[in-house]
Amino acid sequence: MIDRLNVRQRSEAREDTLSPYAVRSRLSRGRQREEEPCPIRTAFQHDRDRILHTNAFRRLKHKTQVFIAPLGDHYVTRLTHTLEVSQIARIIARALNLNEDLTEAISLGHDLGHTPFGHIGEDVLNELYHGGFRHNEQSLRVVEKLEKGGCGLNLTWEVRDGILNHSKGEKSMFGHDWGRSSTYEAEVVKISDAIAYINHDIGDALRAGILTEDDLPKEASDILGHSHSKRVNTMVTDIVENSWAVSGNMKTQATPVIKMSTEVGQATDELRNFMFERVYNVLSENEDARHAREVLQRLYVYLIKHEEKLPPEYLSYSDETERRVVDYIAGMTDQYALNLACELGI
């Protein structure tokens, strides 16, 4: 009955009204393994749902964003960060007539490989593991290998590419030197990731009493706004206005780019640099951060020597002991890592 209704095909046909720069799901480069398409969902909708139902996605609710294992109910976690990125990215994608389903799938999957204790955990594993560690690469490994008992999720190429290339590091918000992803939808996620963390991390710092609203750079606040909602609205509106060529509704000889204006981009950079100086760098050296770093270092050393302590499924994920240990630690939540270290007496 469903096949005769052509539900998926109707959704795919609606994508023909999108920008010429948008990705059409029926024109995806495909999956690693061929499979019958869903009769109801487009390929990107199917990917979104697969990501939502993973263990890795559920664990994000107990992983640090900035404040380690916070006791307050309203601090941002890696899960709420992911949801905010998705919300911001979908607004921009819809405004620019891009594929909102692809944008959402990339957003929901972009941090699946993040470690416990936020970037502290990422730094520790990068220092200890000879192959290095980057959370975007681990996120790709989660969807390609670690989920579903080592089979992975068999996502489309476009979603996997967006997950791998979502991170822009500390590059300028108004420059374009952070590298191009293969789709405009992935570029939207990349810039939305920065918008989300800058603004919700300000909120957490205010909540924790580390900052007051008056501490924020006045020139940047005068441009962006003096509240969370105003800052986000300014940034999103500016991106849509300055990336309008991507929508296909204006003629341009140049290649369209997802970007901010110089004024808003510079104000955003000033705000982000302020956060590194007054919040991120300070928190990375406090007692909680030092303890988290020590816990992960001890777990790594112990598990290398006692591989039998790894859950059995991790033995099939790699032929290398260190890689197995990295996969195990990277998947831990903050509290699980702390409890395991206590249980092992290390």
Secondary structure, DSSP 8 states (H G I E B T S, - for coil): -HHHHTHHHHHHHHGGGS-TTS--GGG---BSS-----SSS-HHHHHHHHHHTSHHHHHGGGSBSSSSS--STTS-BHHHHHHHHHHHHHHHHHHTT--HHHHHHHHHHTTTT--TTHHHHHHHHHHHSTT---HHHHHHHIIIIISGGGT----BHHHHHHHHT---TT--SSS--S---SSHHHHHHHHHHHHHHHHHHHHHHHHHTS--GGGS-HHHHHHH-SSHHHHHHHHHHHHHHHTGGGGTSS--SS-------HHHHHHHHHHHHHHIIIIIHHHTTSHHHHHHHHHHHHHHHHHHH-GGGS-GGGGGS-SSHHHHHHHHHHT--HHHHHHHHHHHT-
